[in-house]
Amino acid sequence: MMTADPADLAGLAPIPPGDCERWSPAALAEAAFIAEALGLDLDAVVGATTVPAGGLDSLTLHTIGALIGLHRALVVVLGAEQGREWLHRRNSGIAFGGDAPAAIMQRDGRRGLLATRAVLDAMRGGTFPAMEVGEPTPVRLAPVRLVIA
């Protein structure tokens, strides 16, 4: 089990201990199902394989929430099978540096999971970092013509 760095909790809403204990079994079961479906090592990505007495800590539950969101984003953006393949294929994008997203998630744990989730959110048109007024746009996008066959 990973040790929570207090800095990792910055900006996350605390989960009351009673809720941690109540939600932990179902959350970890869902995480195990997703990890198996995606071919990931549950302990490496989430930091837990069993529910301790008193339940999982807030950070682990937030990490499981990120895994659930990543799985949903994969299905929305790429579909279930192609999403799994994308996770295990080497990626030359700047976020992955030539490694597969799954390798980054298993090597870096929750930080790799969050980085992969951010890429998927961007692919589906999700949240982007705020830009200062007057700051130049980093990328010029050409008009896209959508063809539905």
MARBA-3410 file (N, C-alpha, C, O; in Angstrom, 1 decimal):
149
0.8,-1.2,0.0,0.0,0.0,0.0,0.9,1.2,0.0,1.9,1.3,0.7 ~ 0.5,2.2,-0.8,1.3,3.4,-0.9,1.1,4.3,0.3,0.0,4.3,0.9 ~ 2.1,5.0,0.7,1.9,6.0,1.8,1.5,7.3,1.2,2.1,7.8,0.2 ~ 0.5,7.9,1.8,-0.1,9.2,1.3,0.9,10.3,1.7,1.2,10.5,2.8 ~ 1.2,11.1,0.7,2.0,12.3,0.8,1.0,13.4,1.1,0.1,13.6,0.3
1.2,14.1,2.2,0.2,15.2,2.5,0.0,16.2,1.4,-1.1,16.7,1.2 ~ 1.0,16.4,0.5,0.9,17.3,-0.6,-0.1,16.7,-1.6,-0.7,17.5,-2.4 ~ -0.2,15.4,-1.7,-1.2,14.8,-2.6,-2.6,15.1,-2.3,-3.5,15.0,-3.1 ~ -2.9,15.4,-1.0,-4.2,15.7,-0.6,-4.7,17.1,-0.8,-5.8,17.4,-0.6 ~ -3.7,18.0,-1.2,-4.0,19.4,-1.5,-5.1,19.5,-2.5,-5.0,18.9,-3.6
-6.2,20.2,-2.2,-7.2,20.5,-3.2,-8.3,19.4,-3.3,-9.3,19.5,-4.0 ~ -8.1,18.3,-2.5,-9.1,17.2,-2.6,-10.0,17.4,-1.3,-9.6,17.7,-0.2 ~ -11.3,17.1,-1.6,-12.2,17.2,-0.5,-12.0,16.0,0.4,-11.9,14.9,0.0 ~ -11.9,16.2,1.7,-11.7,15.1,2.7,-13.0,14.3,2.7,-14.1,14.8,2.6 ~ -12.8,13.0,2.9,-13.9,12.0,3.0,-14.0,11.6,4.4,-13.1,11.1,5.0
-15.2,11.8,5.0,-15.3,11.5,6.5,-15.0,10.0,6.7,-15.3,9.1,5.8 ~ -14.4,9.7,7.8,-14.0,8.3,8.1,-15.1,7.3,8.0,-14.9,6.2,7.5 ~ -16.3,7.6,8.4,-17.5,6.7,8.3,-17.8,6.4,6.8,-18.1,5.2,6.5 ~ -17.7,7.4,6.0,-17.9,7.2,4.5,-16.8,6.3,3.9,-17.0,5.5,3.1 ~ -15.5,6.6,4.4,-14.4,5.8,3.9,-14.7,4.3,4.1,-14.5,3.5,3.3
-15.1,4.0,5.4,-15.3,2.6,5.8,-16.4,2.0,5.0,-16.4,0.9,4.5 ~ -17.5,2.8,4.8,-18.7,2.3,4.1,-18.5,2.1,2.6,-18.9,1.1,2.0 ~ -17.8,3.0,2.0,-17.6,3.0,0.5,-16.4,2.1,0.0,-16.4,1.6,-1.1 ~ -15.5,1.8,0.9,-14.3,1.1,0.5,-14.5,-0.3,-0.1,-13.9,-0.5,-1.2 ~ -15.3,-1.2,0.4,-15.4,-2.5,-0.3,-15.9,-2.4,-1.7,-15.4,-3.0,-2.6
-17.0,-1.6,-1.9,-17.5,-1.4,-3.3,-16.5,-0.7,-4.2,-16.4,-1.1,-5.4 ~ -15.9,0.3,-3.7,-14.9,1.1,-4.5,-13.8,0.2,-4.9,-13.4,0.2,-6.1 ~ -13.2,-0.6,-4.0,-12.1,-1.4,-4.4,-12.5,-2.6,-5.3,-11.7,-3.0,-6.2 ~ -13.7,-3.1,-5.1,-14.2,-4.1,-6.0,-14.3,-3.5,-7.5,-14.0,-4.2,-8.4 ~ -14.8,-2.3,-7.6,-15.0,-1.7,-8.9,-13.6,-1.4,-9.5,-13.4,-1.7,-10.7
-12.7,-1.0,-8.7,-11.3,-0.7,-9.2,-10.6,-2.0,-9.6,-9.9,-2.0,-10.6 ~ -10.9,-3.1,-8.9,-10.3,-4.4,-9.3,-10.9,-4.9,-10.6,-10.2,-5.4,-11.5 ~ -12.2,-4.7,-10.8,-12.8,-5.1,-12.1,-12.3,-4.3,-13.2,-11.9,-4.8,-14.3 ~ -12.1,-2.9,-13.0,-11.5,-2.1,-14.1,-10.1,-2.4,-14.4,-9.7,-2.6,-15.5 ~ -9.3,-2.6,-13.3,-7.9,-3.0,-13.5,-7.7,-4.3,-14.3,-6.9,-4.4,-15.2
-8.6,-5.3,-14.0,-8.5,-6.5,-14.7,-8.9,-6.3,-16.2,-8.3,-6.9,-17.1 ~ -10.0,-5.6,-16.4,-10.5,-5.3,-17.7,-9.4,-4.6,-18.6,-9.3,-4.8,-19.8 ~ -8.7,-3.7,-18.0,-7.7,-2.9,-18.7,-6.3,-3.5,-18.7,-5.4,-3.0,-19.3 ~ -6.1,-4.7,-18.0,-4.8,-5.3,-17.9,-3.8,-4.5,-17.1,-2.6,-4.5,-17.4 ~ -4.3,-4.0,-15.9,-3.4,-3.2,-15.1,-3.2,-3.9,-13.7,-4.0,-4.7,-13.3
-2.1,-3.6,-13.1,-1.8,-4.1,-11.7,-2.5,-3.2,-10.8,-2.1,-2.0,-10.6 ~ -3.5,-3.7,-10.1,-4.3,-2.9,-9.2,-3.5,-2.2,-8.1,-3.6,-1.0,-7.9 ~ -2.6,-2.9,-7.5,-1.8,-2.3,-6.4,-0.9,-1.2,-6.9,-0.7,-0.2,-6.2 ~ -0.3,-1.4,-8.1,0.6,-0.4,-8.7,-0.1,0.9,-9.0,0.4,2.0,-8.8 ~ -1.3,0.8,-9.5,-2.1,2.0,-9.9,-2.8,2.6,-8.8,-2.8,3.8,-8.7
-3.5,1.8,-8.0,-4.4,2.4,-6.9,-3.7,2.4,-5.6,-3.9,3.3,-4.7 ~ -2.8,1.5,-5.3,-2.1,1.4,-4.0,-2.7,0.6,-3.0,-2.4,0.7,-1.8 ~ -3.7,-0.3,-3.4,-4.3,-1.2,-2.4,-4.9,-2.4,-3.2,-5.3,-2.3,-4.3 ~ -4.9,-3.5,-2.5,-5.6,-4.7,-3.0,-6.6,-5.3,-2.0,-7.4,-6.1,-2.4 ~ -6.5,-4.8,-0.8,-7.5,-5.2,0.3,-7.9,-4.0,1.0,-7.3,-3.0,1.1
-9.1,-4.1,1.7,-9.6,-3.1,2.5,-9.2,-3.3,3.9,-9.6,-4.3,4.5 ~ -8.4,-2.3,4.5,-8.0,-2.5,5.9,-9.2,-2.1,6.8,-10.2,-1.6,6.4 ~ -9.0,-2.5,8.1,-10.0,-2.1,9.1,-10.2,-0.6,9.1,-9.2,0.1,9.1 ~ -11.4,-0.2,9.1,-11.6,1.3,9.1,-11.8,1.8,7.6,-12.1,3.0,7.5 ~ -11.5,1.0,6.7,-11.7,1.4,5.3,-10.4,2.0,4.7,-9.4,2.3,5.4
-10.5,2.3,3.4,-9.4,2.9,2.7,-9.3,4.4,3.1,-10.3,5.0,3.5 ~ -8.1,5.0,2.9,-8.0,6.4,3.2,-8.5,7.3,2.1,-8.8,6.8,1.0 ~ -8.8,8.5,2.3,-9.4,9.5,1.4,-8.6,9.5,0.1,-9.2,9.5,-1.0 ~ -7.3,9.5,0.1,-6.5,9.6,-1.1,-6.7,8.4,-2.0,-6.8,8.5,-3.2 ~ -6.7,7.2,-1.4,-6.9,6.0,-2.2,-8.3,6.0,-2.8,-8.5,5.6,-3.9
-9.3,6.5,-2.1,-10.7,6.5,-2.6,-10.7,7.6,-3.8,-11.4,7.3,-4.8 ~ -10.0,8.7,-3.6,-10.0,9.7,-4.7,-9.2,9.0,-5.9,-9.6,9.3,-7.1 ~ -8.2,8.3,-5.7,-7.5,7.6,-6.8,-8.4,6.6,-7.5,-8.3,6.5,-8.7 ~ -9.2,5.9,-6.8,-10.1,4.9,-7.4,-11.1,5.7,-8.2,-11.5,5.3,-9.3 ~ -11.6,6.9,-7.7,-12.5,7.7,-8.5,-11.8,8.1,-9.8,-12.5,8.2,-10.8
-10.5,8.5,-9.8,-9.8,8.8,-11.0,-9.7,7.6,-12.0,-9.8,7.8,-13.2 ~ -9.5,6.4,-11.4,-9.5,5.2,-12.3,-10.8,5.0,-12.9,-10.9,4.7,-14.1 ~ -11.9,5.2,-12.2,-13.2,5.0,-12.7,-13.5,6.0,-13.9,-14.0,5.7,-14.9 ~ -13.1,7.3,-13.6,-13.2,8.3,-14.6,-12.4,8.1,-15.9,-12.8,8.3,-17.0 ~ -11.1,7.5,-15.6,-10.3,7.2,-16.8,-10.9,6.1,-17.6,-10.9,6.2,-18.8
-11.5,5.1,-17.0,-12.1,4.0,-17.7,-13.3,4.5,-18.5,-13.5,4.1,-19.7 ~ -14.1,5.4,-17.9,-15.2,6.0,-18.7,-14.8,6.8,-19.8,-15.3,6.8,-20.9 ~ -13.7,7.6,-19.6,-13.2,8.4,-20.7,-12.6,7.5,-21.8,-12.8,7.9,-23.0 ~ -12.0,6.4,-21.5,-11.5,5.5,-22.5,-12.6,5.0,-23.4,-12.5,5.0,-24.6 ~ -13.7,4.6,-22.7,-14.8,4.0,-23.5,-15.5,5.1,-24.3,-15.8,4.8,-25.5
-15.6,6.3,-23.8,-16.2,7.4,-24.6,-15.4,7.8,-25.8,-15.9,8.0,-26.9 ~ -14.1,8.0,-25.5,-13.2,8.5,-26.6,-12.8,7.4,-27.6,-12.8,7.6,-28.8 ~ -12.5,6.2,-27.1,-11.9,5.2,-28.0,-12.8,3.9,-28.1,-12.5,3.1,-29.1 ~ -13.7,3.7,-27.2,-14.4,2.4,-27.2,-13.6,1.4,-26.3,-12.4,1.6,-26.0 ~ -14.3,0.4,-25.7,-13.7,-0.5,-24.7,-12.4,-1.2,-25.2,-11.4,-1.1,-24.6
-12.5,-1.9,-26.4,-11.4,-2.6,-26.9,-10.3,-1.8,-27.4,-9.1,-2.0,-27.0 ~ -10.6,-0.7,-28.1,-9.5,0.2,-28.6,-8.9,0.9,-27.5,-7.7,1.3,-27.5 ~ -9.7,1.3,-26.5,-9.2,2.0,-25.3,-8.1,1.1,-24.6,-7.1,1.6,-24.2 ~ -8.4,-0.2,-24.4,-7.4,-1.1,-23.8,-6.2,-1.1,-24.6,-5.1,-1.1,-24.1 ~ -6.3,-1.3,-25.9,-5.2,-1.3,-26.8,-4.3,0.0,-26.7,-3.1,-0.1,-26.7
-5.0,1.1,-26.7,-4.3,2.4,-26.6,-3.5,2.5,-25.3,-2.4,3.0,-25.3 ~ -4.1,2.0,-24.2,-3.3,2.0,-23.0,-2.0,1.3,-23.0,-1.1,1.6,-22.3 ~ -2.0,0.2,-23.8,-0.8,-0.7,-23.8,0.1,-0.5,-25.0,1.2,-1.1,-25.1 ~ -0.2,0.5,-25.8,0.6,0.8,-27.0,1.6,2.0,-26.6,1.2,2.9,-26.0 ~ 2.8,1.9,-27.1,3.8,3.0,-26.9,3.2,4.2,-27.5,2.6,4.2,-28.6
3.4,5.3,-26.8,2.8,6.6,-27.2,3.9,7.7,-27.3,4.6,7.9,-26.3 ~ 4.0,8.3,-28.4,5.1,9.3,-28.6,4.6,10.7,-28.1,5.4,11.7,-28.2 ~ 3.4,10.8,-27.5,3.0,12.1,-27.0,3.9,12.6,-25.9,4.5,11.8,-25.2 ~ 3.9,13.9,-25.7,4.8,14.5,-24.7,4.5,14.0,-23.3,5.4,13.9,-22.4 ~ 3.3,13.6,-23.0,2.9,13.1,-21.6,3.5,11.7,-21.3,3.6,11.4,-20.2
3.8,11.0,-22.4,4.2,9.6,-22.2,5.7,9.3,-22.6,6.2,8.3,-22.2 ~ 6.3,10.2,-23.4,7.7,10.1,-23.7,8.1,8.7,-24.3,9.2,8.2,-24.1 ~ 7.2,8.2,-25.2,7.5,6.9,-25.9,7.1,5.7,-25.1,7.2,4.6,-25.7 ~ 6.6,5.8,-23.9,6.1,4.7,-23.1,4.6,4.5,-23.3,3.9,5.4,-23.8 ~ 4.1,3.3,-23.0,2.7,3.1,-23.0,2.1,3.8,-21.8,2.7,3.8,-20.7
0.9,4.3,-22.0,0.2,4.9,-20.8,0.1,3.9,-19.6,0.2,4.4,-18.5 ~ -0.2,2.7,-19.9,-0.3,1.7,-18.8,1.0,1.6,-18.1,1.0,1.4,-16.8 ~ 2.1,1.6,-18.8,3.4,1.5,-18.1,3.7,2.7,-17.2,4.2,2.6,-16.1 ~ 3.3,3.9,-17.7,3.4,5.1,-16.9,2.5,5.0,-15.6,3.0,5.4,-14.5 ~ 1.3,4.5,-15.8,0.4,4.4,-14.6,0.9,3.4,-13.6,0.9,3.6,-12.4
1.5,2.3,-14.1,2.0,1.3,-13.2,3.3,1.7,-12.5,3.6,1.3,-11.4 ~ 4.1,2.5,-13.2,5.4,2.9,-12.7,5.1,4.1,-11.7,5.8,4.1,-10.6 ~ 4.3,5.0,-12.0,4.1,6.2,-11.2,2.9,6.2,-10.3,2.6,7.2,-9.6 ~ 2.1,5.2,-10.3,0.9,5.1,-9.5,-0.1,6.2,-9.8,-0.4,6.4,-10.9 ~ -0.6,6.8,-8.7,-1.7,7.8,-8.9,-1.2,9.0,-9.7,-2.1,9.6,-10.5
0.0,9.4,-9.7,0.5,10.5,-10.5,0.4,10.1,-12.0,0.0,11.0,-12.9 ~ 0.8,8.9,-12.4,0.7,8.5,-13.8,-0.8,8.3,-14.2,-1.1,8.6,-15.3 ~ -1.6,7.8,-13.3,-3.0,7.7,-13.5,-3.6,9.1,-13.8,-4.4,9.2,-14.8 ~ -3.3,10.0,-13.0,-3.9,11.4,-13.2,-3.4,12.0,-14.5,-4.1,12.7,-15.2 ~ -2.1,11.8,-14.9,-1.6,12.3,-16.1,-2.3,11.7,-17.3,-2.6,12.3,-18.3
-2.5,10.4,-17.3,-3.2,9.7,-18.4,-4.6,10.1,-18.4,-5.2,10.3,-19.5 ~ -5.3,10.3,-17.3,-6.6,10.8,-17.3,-6.7,12.2,-17.9,-7.7,12.5,-18.6 ~ -5.8,13.1,-17.6,-5.7,14.4,-18.2,-5.6,14.4,-19.7,-6.3,15.2,-20.4 ~ -4.8,13.5,-20.2,-4.7,13.3,-21.7,-6.0,12.9,-22.3,-6.5,13.4,-23.3 ~ -6.7,11.9,-21.7,-8.0,11.5,-22.2,-9.1,12.6,-22.1,-9.9,12.7,-23.0
-9.0,13.3,-21.0,-10.0,14.4,-20.9,-9.8,15.4,-22.0,-10.7,16.0,-22.5 ~ -8.5,15.7,-22.3,-8.2,16.7,-23.4,-8.7,16.1,-24.7,-9.2,16.8,-25.6 ~ -8.5,14.8,-24.9,-8.9,14.1,-26.2,-10.4,14.3,-26.4,-10.9,14.4,-27.5 ~ -11.2,14.2,-25.3,-12.6,14.3,-25.5,-13.2,15.7,-25.3,-14.4,15.9,-25.3 ~ -12.2,16.7,-25.2,-12.6,18.1,-25.1,-12.9,18.5,-23.7,-13.9,19.3,-23.5
-12.2,18.0,-22.8,-12.4,18.2,-21.4,-11.7,19.5,-20.9,-11.6,20.5,-21.6 ~ -11.3,19.5,-19.7,-10.7,20.6,-19.0,-9.3,20.9,-19.5,-8.5,20.0,-19.7 ~ -9.0,22.2,-19.7,-7.7,22.6,-20.0,-7.2,23.6,-19.0,-8.0,24.2,-18.4 ~ -5.9,23.8,-18.9,-5.4,24.8,-17.9,-5.8,26.2,-18.4,-5.9,26.5,-19.5 ~ -6.1,27.0,-17.4,-6.5,28.3,-17.6,-5.4,29.1,-18.2,-4.2,28.9,-17.9
-5.7,30.0,-19.1,-4.7,30.9,-19.8,-5.0,32.3,-19.3,-6.1,32.7,-19.1 ~ -3.9,33.1,-19.2,-4.0,34.5,-18.8,-4.6,35.3,-20.0,-4.3,34.9,-21.1 ~ -5.3,36.3,-19.7,-5.9,37.2,-20.8,-4.7,37.8,-21.5,-3.7,38.3,-20.8 ~ -4.7,37.8,-22.8,-3.6,38.3,-23.6,-2.5,37.4,-23.9,-1.6,37.7,-24.7 ~ -2.5,36.2,-23.3,-1.5,35.2,-23.5,-1.8,34.6,-24.9,-2.9,34.3,-25.2
-0.7,34.4,-25.7,-1.0,33.8,-27.1,-1.5,32.4,-27.0,-1.1,31.6,-26.1 ~ -2.3,32.1,-27.9,-2.8,30.7,-28.0,-1.7,29.8,-28.5,-1.0,30.1,-29.5 ~ -1.4,28.7,-27.7,-0.3,27.9,-28.1,-0.4,27.1,-29.4,0.6,26.8,-30.0 ~ -1.6,26.8,-29.8,-1.8,26.0,-31.0,-2.9,26.7,-31.8,-3.9,27.1,-31.3 ~ -2.7,26.8,-33.1,-3.7,27.2,-34.1,-4.4,26.0,-34.6,-3.8,25.2,-35.2
-5.7,26.0,-34.5,-6.5,24.8,-35.0,-7.1,25.2,-36.3,-7.7,26.3,-36.5 ~ -7.0,24.3,-37.3,-7.6,24.4,-38.6,-9.0,24.0,-38.5,-9.4,23.1,-37.6 ~ -9.9,24.5,-39.3,-11.3,24.1,-39.2,-11.4,22.6,-39.6,-10.6,22.1,-40.4 ~ -12.3,21.9,-38.9,-12.4,20.5,-39.1,-13.7,20.2,-39.8,-14.8,20.7,-39.4 ~ -13.7,19.4,-40.8,-14.9,19.0,-41.5,-15.3,17.6,-41.0,-14.5,16.6,-41.2
-16.5,17.5,-40.4,-16.9,16.2,-39.9,-17.7,15.5,-40.9,-18.7,16.0,-41.5 ~ -17.3,14.2,-41.2,-18.0,13.4,-42.2,-18.5,12.2,-41.5,-17.8,11.4,-40.9 ~ -19.8,12.0,-41.5,-20.5,10.9,-40.9,-20.9,9.9,-42.0,-21.7,10.3,-42.8 ~ -20.3,8.7,-41.9,-20.6,7.7,-42.9,-21.7,6.8,-42.5,-22.1,5.9,-43.2
END
